[in-house]
């Protein structure tokens, strides 16, 4: 179910998607952080200011993904 929600959220504009990820999964995403069209499924996600996860990135099977300020994946 979590996988389907994450995939469906990719269809939302980023501002709505950020709100959805925070509400549905409890992720901590800063207002200046950004996630592209990606599959991001850690148990806990923390994204600090200006951190980014690029398009076509897959992150799954980990307990915590913590991106510090200005960090970039993908």
Secondary structure, 3 states (H helix, E strand, C coil): CHHHHHHHHCCCCHHHHHHHHHHHHCCEECCCCEECCCEEECCEEEECCCCEECCCCEEECCCEEEECCCCEEC
